[in-house]
Amino acid sequence: MNNTSLPIDSILPELCTQLASHSCLVLQAEPGAGKTTRVPLALLDQPWLAGQKILLLEPRRLAAMNAARFMSQSLGEAVGQTVGYTIRHERCVSANTRIEVITEGVLTRRLQSDPMLEEVGLVIFDEFHERNLHSDLGLALTFDAQQGLREDLKLLVMSATLDCDAIANLLLDCPVLHCEGRSYPVETVYLGDDTSPLARRVLKAVVQAVAEVQGDLLVFLPGAREIRNCQRLLQERFSGDELLVTPLYGALPFQQQQHALQPNRKRKVVLATNIAETSLTIAGIGAVIDSGLERRLLFDPASGMDGLVTRHISTASAIQRAGRAGRVQAGHCYRLWSESTHSGLQPHTPAEISCCDLTGLMLELALWGLTDIEQLVWLDRPPQAHLRAATRLLALLGALDSHGRITSRGKQMTALPLHPRLAAMVVWARTVDDKILAGEIAILLEEPDFLPAAHQQNSTDSDVVDRLEYWHHARRAQHPERSIAQCERSLATLLRRLKIKPQCEFSFDVESVGELLLAAFPDRVAQRRGDSLNRYQLRSGAGAQLSFRSQLAPASWLVVARIQVQTDGEAIIHLGSALTRDQIIDHFSDQVDWQDEVFWHDGEQRVVGRQCRRLGALILVQRPQRLDKTAALPIVINQIKRLGLDRLRWSDVSRQWLQRARFVANHAGVNDWPAFDDEQLLDTVAEWLAPWLSGITTLAAIRKVDLFEALRSRLNWGQQQQLDQLAPLRTKVPSGSNVSIDYSDCDQPVLAVKLQELFGLQSSPTIAGGRVTLTVHLLSPARRPLQVTRDLASFWINTYPEVKKELKGRYPKHPWPDDPLVAVAQRGLKKRPR
């Protein structure tokens, strides 16, 4: 047993006492406290455990294996004796194992096969603050099993930075213990915001840190691509004797990951993703260089696709990263951002359950016997949109029936350690060879960057077939790369689950691979757009284009195996395989029957009829059909709604009538008067215009329809009489002329008339039963504007004398009386005396 004192040792007695009297406990222990490796060993011989096993959950495979190794070394044993581990595709335990370190997905599988968790007395959730999807699901299922089946089962949730009171409340107000960590002072250096390439900023920070501090350096970067870029620059700048540069990320083979963790006689720089943020201890770190970035998959429920987003980390993550420099000695943290940027960071990283694909979670809940997530406890409730998207996909994969219950195929899928899509493909495969091929495809698609770029061809019909061929070639060479060796181990584990004996060689081609991929990605069939070489339309109707990572030759039809939605809404296809139309029709034979369609053809600007076989938005095959003009009417109406009223034919008469009707609606105070605004007219176009559209199928014919009678039909006979009374077309002026009223402005109708025709009229004329005064545009004898007024009486008194003075000389043949109120109105020139 390791006798080095750690902060956690001081509270171990209290922890044992609390667990003896409570079924649930929360432990908040700061980084460096030693909780991961000390707590399980301290609880191993507790009387309440009664010789049962402890399950210790870790969020990552590397952390699980290292924890098992460290505890085994503390006991002076080999891994697999008292302490063992089980991770995806790998298990190291024995009959003597009492502490089993597992990844969170393994717990879910075990609960589904053994809800009682026989022979298990305690489940420990370590690093729960990371809030992985499997940890939230695992806690919900384990707590449900404890409450309903195993009252004696103990739960211990351990976290470093999370609000532990919220977890305690979730677990029926269980006790919370707190433990300080062991850490040394860390000096934080803000290097400021910089727009230069990230790799160059990292190089500059490394050069500074090498000169200023002792010890190894740990650099946090968002992903493998950035790690490779920084590794190249650093190896160009420093020789191997000066500085050893080692990468550390999840997709690396285990041996390379261990190389980054172990001490080295050379000074080293570890380039890591957030895999090194918690759980792992890297010896000798004297300084952390933090890019302040992380890469996460964000699920878009509308498209059903993931988007890989690079974003700023949270304040909690920044604290965790900085703390890695103070685990064994005082250290430094160089942050590649400014203090002002730091003040704007989110406090905590959002839980994975709130932003990721929930297909696997929904399948597990269905297997658990639930159709309503409210039957379980959640620290954060899964978003409804994500749950609906997951349910739709599972139904498409055949895993759920129409009532949301799991099917026999769904149960077979849950038995496989694969994403539901890939599990559906393996279950769908009919022959042994097909199942082996499906297994290989599944392993390939789960391993990022499996095929090095140097091995890719210039053009191919299938990115997936290329990768399979490379794998098979390496297998025949008997000197496979480490990544391929890992794939072989994963495949062997999967085939054991399927009870299938591995075969060295079997045939496959683009067609057989495409058939299997259709079973996994039925929603990702894509059709090439027109003459484009790289643009496609997906079954959902969404657009996509081939990425630079894909070597696909232009194909009319694809099944897409890896796709990523972009911020602009269009998706990028990273991996795909060519299909034939016959393959699609055969695979979806129950979904692509011939159907009659009537639609608007934008190119021909008319309604056309056809028969077609379609898959979602994709038309597989079509043939013309005689148009039923009755069926064309709804299409024509929808097209009018799409185009808007302005695209219709508006004669002067129909336009003027509409303006008058709107005036009455706004100002005349008439009850039950229909609305005539554009929005209402469009909404009700099927009611008032449809009778005039009978037999019409083209835009040209639509634009010949006179709207006057159609609009009048909205009014009954009595309302038409009211329209003429309240909003007359013309009004009689003192000269005897019937002058038109302009209703272009429905709020201020205008009467434009020559000044001489209004002599004797003392006040402005009105309409709408006297409610609205007309705006009078007074015109000169040449019909040029003189004055605008709504108060004619004031004009005669105050303004007319000035107008007379100015214009009498210009128009001497027209009357300009001194008193216009007693003068006789006339249309033309002065009347000659007899």
N, C-alpha and C positions, 0 to 999 in steps of 0.2 A: 504494500500500500504506500502511495506517495504521501510523505509526512509534511510536505511544504504547507505552511499555513496560508489559508485563503479567507477572504472576508465572509464567505458563505458559511464557514465552519461555526461562526458565533451564533447563528440562528438555527442550525440543524436540530438541536434538541427541541426548540419550540416548534419547528416544522413537523417533527415526528409526533409531538403531542397533539397538534392541531389536526393532523391527518387521522390520528387514532380516534378522534371524537367527531370529525366532520367528513362528509362524503366528498366535498369539493373544497379546494383551496387555491388561492391565487398568490403567486410569489412574484414580487417586483424586485428584480436584482439588477443593479447597474452593471455595465460591461466590466469584465475583469473580476467579478465576484466569484466565479468558479462554479456556477450553478449547474452547468450542463454535465460535468463529469463527477461532481461530488454528491449531488442530491440523490441520484439513483443508487449509488453504492451505499450511502448512509441509510437508505430505506429498505435495503435488501433483506435485513433480518428482523424487521419489525413484526411483532406478534400478530397484528391484524392482517399482515400479508399472507401469513399461514403457508409459506412455501410457494405461493403463486408467483407468476412472472410479472415483470414490469415492462411495459411498452414505452419507449422514449421516442417521441416524434421529432424529427428534424426536418427543416424546410428544404434541404438540398442533399443530394446523394453524397457529395464530397464531405459535407459536415457530418453526415450519419456515419460514414466509414471512419473518419478521423476520431469521432467521439468513441466509437467502439474500440478502436486501436488504443487510444489513450487510457481508457478504463481497464482494458485487458492488461496493458503494461503495468498499471498501478497494482493490479492483482498478481503480477508475475505470471500471467497466462497468455496463451495464444488466443487470438480472436476466434470466436466460435465455441469457447468453453463457457465460462460463467457469463461472459458478455459476447453477444454476436450481433449481426446486423442483417437486415433484409431491405434491399433497394430494388428498383425496377430491373428485372432480368438477372438479378444476382442475389444469392442468399448464402450466409455463412453462420450457421447455428448448429447446435447439437442437442442431444437429450439432456445435457447438463445446463443448457442456457437458461439463465434466470432474468437477465436484462437483455432485451432485444431492441436495438436501435433501428428504427424504420423511418422511411419517408412517408409523408402524409397520405399519398395515394394508396400506399400499401395498407394503411389502417382502414381505409374505406372498403377495400376488397375483403379484408378480413372480417369486418363487421357484416358485410353482405352475406358472407358464407357462414359466419358464426355470430349472430346478433348477441348471444349470451357472453361472448368473449370468455369461453371456458378456459380455465387455468391462468387467467389474467386477473390480478388483483388491483393493479394501478396503471393508469394511462397518464403519461406526462406529455404535455404540449409545450415544447421548448421554442423559444424565439417567436412567441405568438404575435409579438408586435409587428412582424413582417406582414401579417394578415393575408397570407396566400389563400387562394380559393379552396384548396384541399384542407387547410387548417380550419377554416370556418365550417366547411362541410363535415369534417371529421369530428369537430367539437359538437356540432348540432346532432349528429347521429349517435355519438357516444353518450351524450347527456340524455338523449331520448331512450337509449338502451338501459342506461342506469336507472332512470325514473320508472321505466315500465317493466324491466326484466331483472336487473341486477342491483338491488339496493346496496349490496356490500361492495360494489365496484367503486374505487376511489379515482377522482380526477384532480390533477394538479396542472394548473396553467401557469407557465413561467414566461415573463416578459421583461424587457429592458426599459422601454420608453413609453409604452402604451398607457392610456388611462385605465388603470386596473380596477378602479371602482365600478366602471361600466361593465367589465367582465364579471365582477363579483355580483352585481345586481342581476345579471343574466343568469347566474348560477344560484339563484334563490338566496341572495345576500350572504354568500359564504365569506369566511374570514380572508383578510389580505395581510400578508407579511411583506416587510420591506427590508432590503439589504443593500448597503452601500457597496460600491465596487472598489476595485484596486486600480487606481490610475495615477499617473504622474502629470504634472503641469504640461500643457501643450500651448506653445506660443503660436497665435494665429497671425498669418501675414496675408493681407489682401493685395493681390497683384493688379487689381483694376480690371475694368471691362475692356475687351480688345476684340476687334473684328477680324484679326488675322487668322489663318488656318489653325485649327486646334493643335495639330501635331507640332507646329512651330512654337506655339505658346507653351506646350508641354516641354519641348526641348529646352527652351529658354529657362523655364522653372527648374528643370533638372540640373542644368548647369549651375544655377544659383544655389540650389540646395546642396549639391555636391561640394561646393566651395564653403558653405556656411555651417553645415551640420555633420555630425558623425552618424554612422550606421547606414542601414539599407533604406531604400525609398520605396514607398507604395503609392502608385499612381492610379487614381480612379478615373475610368473612362466609360463612355456609354455603351460600347459594343465591340465586337471582335474586329470589325473593319478599322475602327479608330486605333485599336490595339496594334494591329499589323502596321498601320501607317506610322505610329509612334515608334514601334520597334525598329522599323527600317531607318528612320531618321537618327535614332539614338545609336544604332550600331554603326552608322556612317560617321557619327561624331566621336564615339568612344570606342577604343579597341577592346577586345575581349578580356585583356588583362586589367584594363582600367575599371570596367563596369560590365557585369553580367546582366543582360536584359532577358527577363522571363515573362511570358504571358500567363494569364490565369483567367479563364472563363469557362462556363458550364459545358460547352461542346468539346473542350479539349479532352484527349484521352487521360485516364486516371494517372498514369505515370508522369505525364507532363504537368498535371496539376500538383502532384506531390513534389516535383522538382522545384516549383515556385514556392512551396511552403517550407521546405527543409532548409536549414542553415547551410551556408556555403563559405568557403574560405575567401572567396572573392566578394567584393562589395557588389550588391545587386540592386536592380530596379525591377520591381514587380508591377507589370501593367495589368490591371484587373478591372473587371466589371463590378457591380455591386454584390457579386458572390462573396467578396472579401469584406463586406460591410459589417456582418455579424457572423457568429458561429465559428469562424475559422481564426486561429491564432497563427500569425506569421512571425517567426522569431527574428529578432534583430532590427525591427523597423524603427528608424530614428526620425523619419519625416514622412508626412503624407502630402502628396500633390493632388488636389481635388479639382477636376474639371467642372464640377457642379452640375453635371449632366447625367441623365440616365435614359435608357431606351426601354419603352414598354409597349406591349400590344394593347391597343384600345379597340374594342369591338364596336362596330357600327350595326345596330340592330336593323336599320332600314335596308341596308344592302346585304346583311348577313356575312360581312367580310371584316377581317382584322385590318387595322392600320398600325404600322410600326411608327411610333412617335418618339422623337428625341426631345426631351424637355428638362427644365430645371428640377433639381431635387428639392425635397422639403427641408425645412430647418432641422427636423429630427434626424434625417439622413445625414445632413452636413455635420451634426454633432457626433453621430455614430462614426462617420469616416474620420473626423479629426481625432476621435478617441483612440483609433488604431495606432497613432503615433505615441501614445502615452501608456501603453500596456505594461512595458517593462522598464521604462526610463522616461525622463523628461524628453519632450520632442517638439517638433514644429509641424504646423499645417499651413501649406501654401495654397491659398484659394485663388482660382483663376477668375475672380470676379471682384466687384467693389463692395464696400460696406453698404452703400445705398441699395444695390441689387440684393444683397443679403437680407435687408430689412423687408423686402417684398416677397420673400419666399413663403410658400404655404407652410403652415405649422407641421402638418403630418402628410405622409403619402397616402392617397386614397386607397381604401381596401380593394384588393383585386376583384372581389365579388361584385363591386359596383361598376366595373368598367370592362370586364372580359367576357369571352364566349362562355355561356352557361349550358352548352349542350350536354357535356359530361355530367354536370351537376343534376340536370333535369332527368337524365337517364338513371342516375343513382337513386334519386328520390322515387322515381317510378318503380324501381326494383325494390325499394324499401316499403313500397305499398302506399305511397302518398300521391295524391293529385293536387294537394293544396299545401304550399310551402308554409302557410301560417301554422301548420301542425308542429313545426319545429321552432326552436329558439335561434335567433340570428342577432349577432352584434350589429350588423348592417343588413337590412333587408335587400335581397336581390332586386334590381330594377325590373318592373313589369315588362317593359319593351324587350329587354334581353331574354326574359323567360318566354315570352311569346315567340321570339325568333327561334329559340332553342326547341320549343315544342313543334313548330312548323317543320324544322329540319328533321327532327326525330321521326315525325310522321312520314316525311318524304323518304327516309331511310328504312321505313317499315318497322321501327322500334316501338312505336306507340300506335294504339288503335284510335278510332274516332272519339273515344271517351277519355283519352289521355292515359289509358292503362297500358302497361308494358305487354308486348307481344312475345311469342316464343322466340322470334328472331332477336328481339331486344334483350331477352335473358341470355341468349348465346353471346351477344355482343358484350355484355357486362363481364363475362368470364375472361375476356381478353384484355391485357394491359395496354390498350391502344385507345386513341381518340375514337369516339363513336363512328366517325366517318370511316376510319381505317378498319375498325372492327366490323362494320357493316360489309366492307369489301371482302374481308376474309371469310365471314359467314356466308356471303353470297356465292363464293367460289364453289364450283360443283365437284371437280375432280381433285385428286391428291396433288397433281402437278399444278393445277390452278391455285390451290390453297398455298402451296409453297411459294408460287410466284406472287400471290397476294401478300404473303408474309414478307417477302423481300421488298416489295414495293412499300409496304407499311413502314418497315425499318428505315428504308431510304428517305421517305418523306418526313420521318421524325428526326433525322440527323441533318442539321443545317450544314451547308457548304460541304456536302459529302464528296463531290467530284471536283478535283482541282481544275482550274481553268485551262491548264496546259493540255489536258486530255480531251477537251471539247473540240468537236468538229466545227467546220465553218457553217454547216447547215444540216438540219436533221428533221425528221418527221415526228420525233418524240424525245423531249428532254429526259423523260423517265427511262425509256429504252436505252439511251446513251449511258445513263448511270448504271443501269443493270448490266450492260455489256462490260463496262469497266470493272464492276464488282466481280463478274464471272471470270474475266481475264486475270485479275489479281488472284482469285481463288486457284485457277489452274497453274499460276506461276509459283504457288506455295510459299511465296514470300510477301504476304499482304502487308500493307501499311497498317499502322496502329488503329486508325479510324475504321478500316475495313475489318480488322480483327474484332473490334468492339461490335460492329454490325453482325459478324458471324456469331458472336456470343449471344447477342440479343435475339437473333433468328433461331438459334438452337433452343433458347428458353421458350420462345413462342411456339415452336414446333412440338416441344414436349407438352405444352398446354393442349395442343391440338391432337396429341398422340399420333404424330406423323413422324416417320423416320426420314431424316434428311437425305436428299439425293444430290449427288455431285453435279450432274448436268441434266438439263431438260430444255426443251425448245420454247422459245417465246418470240413474239413479233409485235409490231405496232398495233395490230388488230387485237390480239389477245390482251395486251396491256391496256388498250383503250376500253375494252369491255369491263375489265376489273375496275378501272378508274371511274367508270360511269356509276358503278354501285356505291362508290365512296363520295362522288361529287355530282349527284344527279341535278343539282341546282347550278352547276357551273359548266353547262354546255354552252359553247360560244360559236357564233357565225361571223365570218369575215364580212366587213362592210364594203360593198361595191368592189371597186378596183383597188382599194387600199391594201398595202402589203402588211400592215401591222396593227390595224384597228379592227376591233371586234365588238359585237353586241352579245351580251349574256342573256341567258334564259329569262332573267328578271327584267330585261329591258335596259339595264345599266350598260354604259360604255366601258371598254377596256382596251388597253394596247400592250403589245409585247414590250418587255423590258430588255435592256442590254444584256441581262444575265441569261436570257433565253436564246437558244440557237435555232429555234423553230423556223423552218421554211414556211412561206405563206401557204396556209391550208384553208379550205372552205369551211371546215368544221373542226372544232377542238373540244377536248375536255380539259379543264384547267385544274391542275393539282395544287398550285401555290399562287395565291393572288393577294394583292395588298391594295386597300382603298387609299386614295390620296386625299389631301385636304380640299382639292377642287372637285371632289366627287367622282372623278374617273379613276378606274382601277388599273393597276399594273400587273400584267401576267408574267410571273417569274418561271413557272414550270407548266408545261402543257404537253398534250399528246394528240396527234391528228386522229380524226374519226372520219367515217364515211356516213353519208345520210342514211344508208340502209341499216348501218349499225344502230343509229339513234332510233330509227323507226322500230327496229326489232326489239331493242331494249325497253322502250317505252310504249310497247304495242297497246297496252290498256289505256294509255293517256292520249294517243294521237289519232283517234278516229277522224274520218272525213267529217267536216262541218261546214255549213253554209255561212257565208259572211257577206255583209253589205257594209261598205266603208267609203269614206271620202278619199279620192285619189288626188293628192296635192299637185302632182305633175300635170294631170289632165284637168284638174279643177272641176271634177264631177263625181257623182256617186257611181260606184261600180260594184258588181257582184262577182263572187268567186266561191269555189269550193277549195278548202285547204286542209292540210294536216299540220298542226302547229304544236310546238312545245313552248308554252309560255309566250314570250314575245317573238319567238323564232318561228318563221314559216318554213317547214321542211319541204313541202311540195304544194303546188296550187294549180288550179285550172279554172278558166273563165266559166261563168254561169249567167244565164239570162236574168236580167235585173227585174225584180219585183218592185214596181214603182210605189206600191203601198209601203213596202219596207224601207223605201228611200226617204220617206218624209221625216222620221226622227233624225236621220243622218243630216239632212238638209238643215233642220232646225238647230242641231248641235253646231253645224258649221257656221250658221248665222251668229250664234252665241259666241263662237270663237273669233269670228272676224270683227264683230261689233256692228252697231247700227250705222256707223258712218259709211260702211261699204255697200249699203243698200241704195236704191235709187230714190232720191229725195227731190221731187218736183217742188217748184215754188209754192204750189197750192198745198201740198202735204206738209211742207215745212212750216208754212204760215198757220195752218190749222193746228199743228202740234204746239206751236208757240202760244196760240190763244188758249188751248186746253190747259197748258201749264200755268198760264196767267190765272185762269179761273181756279185751279187747284190751290194756288198760292195766296190769292187775295180776295176771292169772291165770297168766301164763307159758306160754300154749298156743302151740305151733308152728302155723304156717300159718293163723293166725286172720285173717280178712279185716279190713281197716281200715274203720271206720265213722264217721270224722270227716266233717264237712260237705263239705270240699274233695274227698275221695275219693268220697263218695257222688254228688256232682255230676258228677265226671269220669266215673264209671262208670254213670250213670243209664240209658244206653242198654242196658246189660247186665242190670240187675236189675229195672228198671221197665217196659221196653218190652213184655214179654208182657201186662201189665195195661193197656196203652194202645191196644190194637188197636181201630180204628174210632172213636177219640176225636178230635174236631177243635175243641172249644171249651174255653175256660178253665173254664166251669162244670162240664163233664164231667170235666176233669182233677181238679178239687177234690172230686169224688165218689169218686175212687179211694181205697180203703182200703189203706194202705201196709203193714199188718201182714204179710200173706202175701207181698208183694213183698220185704220185708226178710228174712223167714225163709228165702226162697229162696236167699239168699246163703250159707247154712250147709247142709252136708250133714247126713245123719241123725245121724252120730256127733257132729258139732259141736253139734247141737241138744241132744243128751243132755248134753254137757259144759256147755252154757249153763245147763241146769236144775240141774246139780250144783254148779257153781261160783258161780252168781249166782241163787240161788233167789228166787222171788217172795216167799215167806214163810219164817219160821223159827218153830219151836215153842218156847214159853217154859215155865217151871216150872208155871204155872197151867193149862197144857194148851191155851192159845190159840195159834192160828197167826197170827202178827202179820206184816203186810206190811213189806217192806224198801223204803225210798225210795232210788232210785239217781239222783236229780236231780243230785247232786254225785258224778260218777263216781270221784272220788278218795277220798271219805269217805261211803259209804252209811250211811243212818240207820235205826235201829230206834226208833220212838216207842212207848212202852209204859208202862202204869201201874206205879208202883213196887211195889205189893202183888203184882203178877203175877211178880215176879222173886225173891221170898223164896226162899232156899235156893240161889240161883245164885251161886257164889263168884267167877267171873271173867266178863269181857265175852264175848259170843258172837262167833264168827268165821265168815267165809265164804271162798270161793276156796281150799278145801282147807287152811284155817287160816292163809293168808297175810295176810288183811286182817281187822282187828278192827273190828266195827261201832261206830259212834258211837251211844251210847245216849242218847236224850232221855227222861229219867224224868218221868212225868206225875203230877199229883195225882189223887185220886179223881174230880175234876171235869174231868180231862184237860187241866189247865193245866200249862205247863212248870214243872218244879221245878229240874232240874239236867241238865247235859250232861256226859257223861263217856265216856272210852274205857278207863277203869280202874275196873271195878265193885268189885273187891276193896278198893281204896283208899276208894271212896265209902262202903262199909258201915262201915269202921272209923273214918274221919275226919269224914265229912259227915253220915251218916245220923242220929246222935244229935241234931244241931242241927235237922235237918228234922223229925224226930219231935217234938221239943220245941215247934216252931213250929206244926205242923199237927194234932197229936193232938186239941187242943181244938176245932179247926175242923171236923175230920171224925171225931167220936167213934164213929161206927158202923162205921168201917173199922179193920182191925187195924193196930196199931203195936207189934210185939213188941220186947222189949229186945234180943233176938239174932236179927236177920233171917236169919242163915245156917242156923238150925235150924228156923225157922218154916215153916209150910205156906203156899205161895203160893196166892192165891185171886183170883178176878175181881171179886167184889162185896163185900157187907157182911160183917161178922163173922158167923160161924156161931153160932147160939144153942145153948147147952148143952142136952143132952137130959135 
